[in-house]
Amino acid sequence: MRKLNRIGGVAAIAAALALTACGGGGASGPQTAKAEASGGDLSKLISINEKPAADLQQGGKVTLPLGNIGPDFNGFSNNGNSADNTALHRPIDQAGTWGCWDIAFDGKVTPNKDFCESVKNEVKDGKQTITIEVNPKATYNDGTPIDVKAFKNTWNILKSPDAGYDIVSSGNYGFIESVEAGSSDKEVIVKTRQPVYPLDSLFTGLIHPAVNSPQIFNEGFNGNLHPEWMAGPFKIDQYDAAAKTVSLVPNDKWWGQKPVLQNVVFRQLETSAQIAAFKNGEIDAMNANTISLYKQLDGTKDSEIRRGQRLFAGGLNLNAQRITDVNVRKAIFAAVDREAIRKVRFNGLNWEEPSSGSMMLLPFSDYYQDNYPVKETGADAAKKILTDAGYKANANGIMEKDGKPATFKISNFGDDPTTVAVAQTLQKQLQAGGMDVGIDQRASADFGKVVGSREFDLSISGYTVGADATEAVKQYYDSKTNQNKLGDAELDKKIADLTSIEDNAARNKAAMDVEKEHMAKYYSMGVVFNGPQISFVRTGLANYGPSLFRSTSQVPDWTTIGWVKK
C-alpha cells in the first residue's frame, strides 16, 4: 500500500525501491539513522516542515512526480491499487481515500468530520450496530449527496469477491448484515452479523452510487478519472493522457477547509527524468531512497532533505500461480540473504534496521512479532529443501523434478542503478540455491499493470504498512481474498473470528499468529527490508514530507501544504 496507507481500507501495493523515501545529511551522505524500537519516539520519524496555514503564502503552485499515472484509476480494484494512484487521489477524492476516518501520525484514528461527524458503536446480544452521522454538506462533485446510498453501494461492492467486482479484499464488509437510513438519509445505520473491529476498517473510502455494476467498476476507470464521482479540496483542471500529467485547482464545491495552493501538478516521470526535473526546478520534491539518487541530488540549489520512516514491507512478492510448487517458494525464502541485500540497498545511506518478519506491522509497533518462516538460510539450505522435495541437479546444475527445472524471473521496475543491483544480488543468491533465475527489467510506468494483473513470477515489491494488522491479515492471508488464493478453512476461520476481538493488543496478536502460520505453510510474501524515506524538497515548501501513518503521499493535509511567506 492508507490514512493507514490504504486505499478504501486495503494496503496499497508499492514498488520496493522507487516510490517513497526519507533524508538527512552532509556531503558524504545522509546522517546516520535507524528505525525506532518499540516504544520509541515516533516524532523522530516525521519531517514535514510543519507550519500553520496563516504563515503560508496564499496561492502558488506545487509540481510533484509519480512513477505512473493510470491507466486504471479505480483505487478499489486490483489494477488500480497502487501507492501512486493513492497519491494522485488524495487531494481530489477524499471521499474515496479518507472517507469516515482521520488518521494521525501515530496511527490513532478519529472520525473525519468533513464526511462523518460522529460514529457510535453498540454491541447487544452478540450483534453490533454502528450509527454514522454524515456531514449535511458532504456532496460529490456531480451534486449527488454523500449519504446512505454511497455507504450501501460501498458495502455491496466490497462485501464479497464473488459478485464480479475485481476488489482487492472484502475486509470486514462481509460481516455487515445491512446498511439502512435512520432518521434521514444522512444518518446511516450499519448492522453486523458479528462485532467487527477496528471500526475504521469500514468506510475508510466511499464509492459513488453511480459505480453500480462490475463493468463500470472493473473497466470504467481505464483512462478515465471520473472527477464527477469525487469529492475533495482540489478538482481536476486538466488530464493530459499523452503527456501523462494531471493538473489540479481548488474545488469550488468543497465544503471543508479551503486549500492554500492555487495549482497542483502531477507528472509521470521515470527516476532518471525526475533527477533532471528536480535540479532544473521543474518539480518541487522527489524521493531519494538510494545512494545513487542521493549523490546526484545532493547540493541542488534551493533544496533541503527530509528524513523519516518508510511505511513499507516487502521485497519478496511471489506469484504462486506461476511458482506453483511450495517447495520452490520455500527454497526462495531460504536462499535469500536479507542482510546482504540490505547492504546493497542502503549502501552509503547510513540507515540501520533489524530484519523484519512481518508484512503487516513495522518492528517499532508494540504489536509486532517476527514471523519470517525460515530459520536455516543460505544456498545449501535452499538446495536441501529442494532435494528433500525430490529435486535433483541436472547437467547445468539447476535443480529439477520430473524434468521440470526450478526456473523463474525477477521483475524489476525503474532505471535506478541501486534497484538493478538489488535485483542482481537477489538473482545471484537464488542461482546459488540451484534455481534458474532471470531478470525481467521493466519501466516504472509498467508497475501497476504488471503487478496488478499478476504478470510476474517474483517481484521486488511489497505493500504499505498500517498501525493495525486486522485488515491486512484478511487481504494477505484469507484464501478467498489474497491474490495468490493460498490458505485453508482453518486459517480463514481464525481470520473471521479475530475481527470480533475489541481489545487492540489481543486482536493484533491473533492476526500476527495467523501470519506466522500462513507464512510457514505457503511462503508467498516475505520482508527483505522496510527502509527509510529520504525526500529532497524545494526550500520553503511546508507541510510536506515523511508523515508516518498520516499519509502515503507525504502530504499529511492537502489543505495546508504550501509555501512559507518570504
C-alpha positions in Angstrom: 0.0 0.0 0.0 -3.7 4.1 3.7 -4.6 7.0 6.2 -3.2 3.8 7.3 -1.7 4.0 3.9 -4.6 2.2 2.4 -7.0 2.8 -0.5 -10.5 2.1 0.7 -9.3 0.1 3.6 -6.6 -2.1 2.0 -2.9 -1.9 1.8 -1.6 -0.4 -1.4 1.0 -2.2 -3.5 4.3 -0.3 -3.8 7.5 -0.7 -5.7 10.1 -1.8 -3.2 12.7 0.8 -4.2 11.2 3.5 -6.3 8.3 5.1 -4.5 8.8 6.6 -1.1 11.8 7.9 0.9 13.5 10.0 3.8 16.5 12.3 4.3 19.5 13.6 6.4 22.9 14.5 5.7 26.1 16.1 4.6 28.2 16.0 1.5 29.4 12.5 2.3 25.9 11.0 2.6 22.8 11.1 4.8 23.1 11.3 8.6 23.1 8.0 10.4 19.6 6.9 11.3 17.9 3.7 12.4 14.3 2.7 12.8 12.9 3.4 16.3 12.5 0.4 18.6 9.1 -0.4 20.1 8.1 2.4 22.4 10.5 4.9 20.8 9.7 8.5 19.9 7.8 8.3 16.7 8.2 12.1 16.2 11.8 11.4 15.1 10.4 9.5 12.1 8.4 12.6 10.8 9.8 15.5 8.9 7.3 17.9 7.2 8.4 21.5 7.9 5.2 21.9 9.8 3.7 25.4 9.6 0.2 26.8 10.3 -1.7 27.9 7.2 -1.6 31.6 8.4 2.2 31.5 7.9 1.9 30.5 4.3 1.5 32.4 1.1 -2.0 32.2 -0.3 -1.8 30.6 -3.8 1.2 29.2 -5.5 1.9 26.0 -7.3 3.5 22.7 -6.5 4.6 20.1 -9.0 5.2 16.5 -7.9 6.3 13.4 -9.7 4.7 10.0 -9.9 6.1 6.7 -11.2 2.9 6.0 -13.1 -0.4 7.8 -13.8 -3.1 5.3 -14.7 -4.2 3.6 -16.8 -6.7 2.2 -14.3 -7.8 5.0 -11.9 -10.0 2.8 -9.7 -8.1 2.6 -6.4 -10.5 0.0 -5.0 -9.6 -2.5 -7.8 -6.6 -4.8 -8.1 -5.3 -3.0 -11.2 -5.7 0.5 -9.6 -4.4 -0.4 -6.1 -1.0 1.3 -6.1 0.7 3.9 -3.9 1.0 6.2 -6.9 -2.8 6.1 -7.5 -3.3 6.8 -3.8 -1.1 9.8 -4.0 -2.9 11.1 -7.1 -6.3 10.7 -5.5 -5.6 12.2 -2.1 -6.2 15.8 -2.9 -9.1 15.3 -5.3 -11.0 12.4 -3.8 -11.0 12.4 0.0 -14.4 10.7 -0.1 -12.7 7.7 -1.8 -9.4 7.7 0.1 -10.2 9.1 3.6 -14.0 8.6 3.9 -15.2 8.4 7.5 -11.8 8.4 9.2 -8.9 10.8 10.0 -5.6 9.2 11.0 -2.9 10.9 13.0 0.9 10.5 12.5 1.0 7.8 15.2 -1.9 5.8 13.7 -4.6 6.9 16.1 -8.0 7.1 14.4 -10.8 9.6 14.8 -13.9 10.4 12.7 -13.2 12.6 9.7 -15.8 15.3 10.3 -15.7 16.5 6.7 -17.7 13.3 6.0 -18.7 11.6 9.2 -19.5 13.9 12.1 -19.8 11.1 14.6 -19.6 7.3 14.7 -21.3 5.5 17.5 -20.9 1.8 18.3 -23.2 -0.5 20.3 -23.0 -4.3 20.8 -26.0 -6.2 22.1 -26.7 -9.9 22.1 -23.6 -10.6 20.0 -24.6 -8.2 17.3 -23.3 -4.8 16.5 -25.0 -1.6 15.5 -22.9 1.3 14.1 -24.6 4.7 13.7 -22.9 7.2 11.5 -24.0 10.9 11.3 -22.9 12.1 7.9 -21.9 15.8 7.4 -25.0 17.5 5.9 -22.7 19.4 3.5 -21.0 16.3 2.1 -21.7 16.1 -1.6 -20.0 14.6 -4.6 -18.8 16.9 -7.4 -21.8 16.0 -9.6 -24.2 17.1 -6.9 -25.0 13.7 -5.6 -25.4 13.8 -1.8 -23.0 11.6 0.2 -25.5 9.7 2.2 -26.8 6.2 2.9 -26.8 5.4 -0.8 -23.0 5.8 -1.0 -22.5 3.7 2.1 -24.8 1.0 0.9 -23.1 1.0 -2.5 -19.7 0.7 -0.9 -20.8 -2.3 1.1 -22.5 -4.0 -1.8 -19.3 -3.8 -3.9 -16.8 -4.6 -1.3 -18.6 -7.3 0.7 -17.6 -10.3 -1.5 -15.2 -11.1 -4.3 -17.8 -13.4 -5.7 -20.1 -10.7 -7.1 -17.9 -10.0 -10.1 -16.2 -6.9 -8.8 -12.3 -7.1 -9.0 -11.8 -5.9 -5.5 -8.6 -6.2 -3.6 -10.1 -7.5 -0.4 -13.6 -7.7 1.2 -12.1 -6.9 4.6 -14.8 -6.7 7.3 -17.6 -5.7 4.8 -18.5 -9.4 4.6 -19.7 -9.3 8.2 -22.2 -6.5 7.5 -25.8 -7.6 7.6 -27.5 -4.4 6.5 -26.9 -0.7 5.7 -30.0 1.4 6.1 -31.1 5.0 6.6 -32.0 6.2 10.1 -34.0 9.3 10.8 -32.8 10.6 7.4 -30.6 9.6 4.5 -27.7 11.4 6.3 -28.0 9.0 9.3 -26.5 5.6 8.4 -27.3 2.5 10.4 -24.9 -0.4 9.9 -25.8 -3.7 11.5 -23.3 -6.7 11.5 -23.7 -10.4 12.0 -20.9 -10.3 14.5 -18.9 -7.5 16.1 -16.1 -6.1 13.9 -13.0 -4.2 14.9 -11.4 -1.8 14.4 -14.3 0.4 13.4 -12.1 2.2 10.9 -11.9 -1.0 8.9 -15.2 0.1 7.5 -15.9 3.0 5.2 -12.3 4.3 5.0 -13.3 5.1 1.5 -16.7 5.6 -0.1 -17.8 4.6 -3.7 -20.1 6.8 -5.6 -23.6 5.2 -6.2 -23.2 5.6 -10.0 -20.5 2.9 -9.8 -23.1 0.2 -9.7 -22.0 -2.7 -11.9 -19.0 -4.9 -12.3 -18.5 -3.5 -15.8 -18.2 0.1 -14.5 -16.1 -0.9 -11.6 -13.7 -3.2 -13.5 -13.5 -1.3 -16.8 -15.0 2.1 -16.4 -11.9 3.8 -14.9 -9.4 2.7 -17.6 -8.1 6.0 -18.9 -10.9 7.9 -17.1 -10.5 9.5 -13.7 -14.3 10.3 -13.4 -13.8 13.5 -11.4 -17.6 13.9 -11.2 -17.7 10.9 -8.7 -15.1 12.5 -6.4 -15.1 15.0 -3.5 -12.1 16.8 -2.2 -10.4 20.2 -1.6 -9.0 20.1 -5.2 -10.5 19.2 -8.5 -9.1 18.2 -11.9 -8.4 21.1 -14.2 -6.8 19.0 -16.9 -5.7 15.4 -17.5 -3.3 15.1 -20.4 -3.2 11.3 -21.2 -0.5 11.8 -23.8 1.8 13.9 -21.6 0.9 11.9 -18.5 0.2 15.0 -16.4 -2.7 15.9 -14.2 -3.3 19.5 -13.2 -5.5 20.4 -10.2 -7.1 23.6 -8.9 -9.1 24.4 -5.7 -12.6 22.8 -5.8 -15.2 25.5 -5.5 -17.7 22.8 -4.4 -15.6 21.7 -1.4 -17.3 22.5 1.9 -14.3 21.9 4.2 -11.2 24.0 4.8 -10.0 25.7 1.7 -6.6 24.8 0.3 -3.6 27.2 0.4 -2.3 26.3 -3.1 -3.8 27.6 -6.3 -2.4 24.8 -8.5 -1.0 21.2 -8.1 0.5 19.3 -11.0 1.4 15.6 -11.0 3.8 14.4 -13.7 4.6 10.8 -14.6 8.4 10.6 -14.8 11.0 7.8 -14.7 13.5 8.1 -11.9 16.2 9.5 -14.2 13.9 12.1 -15.6 12.9 13.1 -12.0 16.5 13.9 -11.2 16.8 16.4 -14.1 13.4 17.9 -13.4 14.2 18.5 -9.7 17.6 20.0 -10.4 16.1 22.3 -13.1 13.3 23.4 -10.8 10.5 21.7 -12.8 9.3 19.6 -9.8 9.3 20.5 -6.1 10.2 17.2 -4.5 11.4 13.7 -5.2 12.4 10.6 -3.3 16.0 9.5 -3.0 16.0 6.1 -1.4 19.3 5.0 -2.9 22.8 6.4 -2.7 23.0 7.0 -6.4 19.9 9.2 -6.3 21.2 10.9 -3.1 24.5 11.8 -4.6 23.0 13.2 -7.8 20.6 15.4 -5.9 22.9 16.5 -3.1 23.8 20.2 -3.4 20.8 21.1 -5.6 20.1 24.8 -5.3 17.2 25.8 -3.1 16.6 22.3 -1.7 16.6 20.5 1.6 16.5 16.9 2.8 13.7 15.4 5.0 14.1 12.1 6.7 11.6 9.6 8.1 10.5 6.0 8.3 9.0 4.5 5.1 5.8 2.6 5.7 6.7 -0.3 3.5 7.2 -4.1 3.9 8.3 -6.4 1.2 10.9 -7.4 -1.2 9.7 -10.9 -1.8 6.4 -10.8 -3.6 5.9 -14.3 -5.1 3.2 -15.2 -7.7 2.1 -18.6 -6.5 0.0 -19.1 -9.7 3.3 -19.2 -11.6 5.7 -20.5 -9.0 3.3 -23.2 -8.1 5.5 -25.6 -6.1 5.5 -24.6 -2.4 8.9 -26.2 -2.0 10.4 -23.9 -4.6 8.8 -20.9 -2.8 10.3 -22.1 0.5 13.7 -22.5 -1.2 13.5 -18.9 -2.3 12.9 -17.8 1.2 15.9 -19.9 2.4 18.3 -18.8 -0.3 17.8 -15.1 0.3 20.5 -13.4 2.4 18.4 -10.4 3.6 21.2 -8.7 5.3 23.4 -8.8 2.2 20.6 -7.3 0.1 20.0 -4.5 2.7 23.7 -3.7 2.5 23.3 -3.2 -1.3 20.0 -1.4 -0.9 21.2 1.0 1.8 24.8 1.3 0.7 26.0 4.8 1.6 22.8 5.9 3.3 23.9 5.0 6.8 20.5 3.5 7.5 20.2 0.7 10.0 17.2 -1.6 10.7 16.7 -5.0 12.1 15.5 -7.9 9.9 11.7 -7.6 9.8 9.5 -10.6 9.8 6.0 -9.2 9.2 4.2 -7.8 6.1 1.6 -6.2 8.4 3.4 -4.3 11.1 6.8 -2.5 11.4 9.3 -3.5 14.1 8.6 -0.4 16.2 5.0 -1.4 16.7 4.0 -2.7 20.1 2.1 -5.4 18.4 4.9 -6.6 16.1 6.4 -10.2 16.1 8.9 -11.8 13.8 7.1 -14.3 11.6 9.8 -14.9 8.9 9.2 -18.6 8.2 12.7 -19.9 7.5 15.5 -20.1 10.2 18.1 -22.0 8.2 19.2 -19.9 5.3 21.8 -19.9 2.6 22.4 -21.7 -0.7 22.9 -25.1 1.0 19.7 -24.7 3.0 17.8 -23.9 -0.2 19.2 -26.9 -2.1 18.4 -29.2 0.9 14.8 -28.1 0.8 14.6 -28.9 -2.9 16.5 -32.2 -2.5 14.1 -33.3 0.2 11.2 -32.5 -2.1 12.6 -34.8 -4.8 14.6 -32.3 -6.9 18.0 -33.2 -8.3 20.6 -31.1 -10.1 20.6 -31.5 -13.9 23.6 -31.2 -16.2 23.5 -27.5 -15.9 23.4 -27.6 -12.1 19.8 -26.5 -11.9 17.5 -28.3 -9.5 14.7 -30.1 -11.4 11.9 -32.6 -10.6 10.1 -34.8 -13.2 12.0 -33.0 -16.0 10.9 -29.5 -14.8 13.6 -27.2 -13.6 13.1 -24.6 -10.8 13.1 -21.6 -13.1 11.5 -18.1 -13.0 12.2 -14.4 -13.4 12.6 -11.5 -11.1 10.5 -8.4 -12.3 12.4 -5.2 -11.5 10.9 -1.7 -12.1 12.7 1.6 -12.8 16.1 2.6 -14.0 17.9 3.5 -10.8 21.3 1.7 -10.5 20.6 0.5 -7.0 17.3 -1.1 -8.0 19.2 -3.1 -10.7 22.0 -4.0 -8.2 19.4 -5.3 -5.7 17.7 -7.4 -8.4 21.1 -8.8 -9.5 22.1 -9.6 -5.9 18.9 -11.4 -5.3 19.3 -13.3 -8.6 22.8 -14.5 -7.7 21.6 -15.7 -4.3 18.8 -17.7 -5.8 21.1 -19.1 -8.5 23.5 -20.3 -5.8 20.5 -22.1 -4.3 20.2 -24.2 -7.5 17.4 -22.2 -9.3 17.5 -20.8 -12.8 16.6 -17.2 -12.4 16.5 -14.3 -15.0 15.6 -10.7 -14.7 12.6 -9.1 -16.3 13.5 -5.4 -16.4 10.5 -3.0 -16.7 9.9 0.7 -16.7 8.4 2.3 -13.6 5.3 3.1 -15.6 4.6 -0.6 -16.1 4.5 -1.3 -12.3 0.7 -1.0 -11.8 -0.2 -3.1 -14.8 2.3 -5.8 -14.3 1.8 -6.3 -10.6 -1.9 -5.6 -10.6 -2.5 -8.1 -13.4 -0.1 -10.7 -11.8 2.1 -10.7 -14.9 5.2 -11.7 -13.0 6.9 -14.6 -11.2 8.7 -12.8 -8.4 8.6 -9.1 -7.9 10.8 -6.9 -5.7 7.8 -5.1 -4.3 5.5 -5.0 -1.3 2.7 -3.1 0.5 2.2 -0.1 2.6 2.0 -0.8 6.3 -0.6 0.4 8.8 -0.8 0.7 12.5 -3.2 -2.2 12.9 -2.9 -5.6 11.3 -6.6 -6.5 11.2 -7.4 -5.6 7.7 -4.0 -6.7 6.3 -4.4 -10.2 7.7 -7.5 -10.7 5.6 -6.1 -9.1 2.5 -2.9 -11.2 2.6 -3.9 -14.5 4.1 -7.6 -15.2 3.7 -7.8 -17.9 0.9 -10.8 -16.2 -0.7 -9.3 -12.8 -0.9 -5.5 -12.9 -1.2 -4.2 -12.7 -4.8 -2.3 -16.0 -4.6 -5.5 -17.8 -3.5 -3.4 -19.5 -0.8 -4.9 -20.6 2.5 -7.2 -23.0 4.2 -10.5 -23.2 6.0 -8.8 -23.3 9.4 -6.9 -20.1 8.8 -9.9 -18.4 7.2 -12.0 -19.1 10.4 -9.3 -17.7 12.6 -9.2 -14.5 10.5 -13.0 -14.3 10.7 -13.0 -14.8 14.4 -10.3 -12.3 15.3 -12.2 -9.4 13.8 -14.6 -9.6 16.8 -11.9 -9.0 19.3 -12.3 -5.5 20.6 -9.0 -5.3 22.5 -6.4 -3.9 20.1 -3.5 -5.8 21.6 -5.3 -9.2 21.7 -6.7 -8.7 18.2 -3.3 -7.8 16.7 -1.7 -10.8 18.5 -4.3 -13.1 16.9 -3.6 -11.5 13.5 0.2 -11.9 13.8 -0.3 -15.6 14.8 -2.3 -16.1 11.6 0.5 -14.5 9.6 3.1 -16.8 11.2 1.1 -19.9 10.4 0.3 -18.9 6.9 3.9 -17.9 6.1 5.2 -21.3 7.4 2.7 -23.2 5.2 2.6 -21.2 1.9 5.6 -18.9 1.5 4.0 -16.3 -0.6 5.3 -12.9 0.7 8.4 -12.0 2.7 10.1 -8.9 4.1 13.6 -8.2 2.9 13.6 -4.6 4.2 11.4 -1.7 5.3 13.7 1.2 4.7 13.9 5.0 5.2 12.2 7.8 3.4 14.7 10.3 2.0 13.0 13.2 0.3 14.7 16.2 -1.4 12.3 19.1 -1.2 12.3 22.6 -2.5 13.2 25.0 0.2 10.2 26.8 1.7 7.7 24.0 1.0 5.7 23.5 4.2 3.7 20.6 5.5 5.2 18.1 3.1 7.5 15.1 3.8 7.7 11.8 5.7 4.4 11.6 7.6 4.2 8.0 9.0 0.6 6.9 9.2 -0.8 10.3 8.3 -0.2 9.9 4.6 1.3 7.7 1.9 1.9 10.6 -0.4 4.0 12.7 2.1 1.2 15.3 2.3 -0.5 14.9 5.7 -3.1 17.6 4.8 -3.7 18.8 1.3 -5.4 22.0 2.5 -2.3 23.1 4.4 0.6 22.3 2.0 2.1 25.5 0.6 5.0 27.9 0.5 6.3 29.8 3.6 5.9 33.5 3.3 9.1 35.3 2.3 
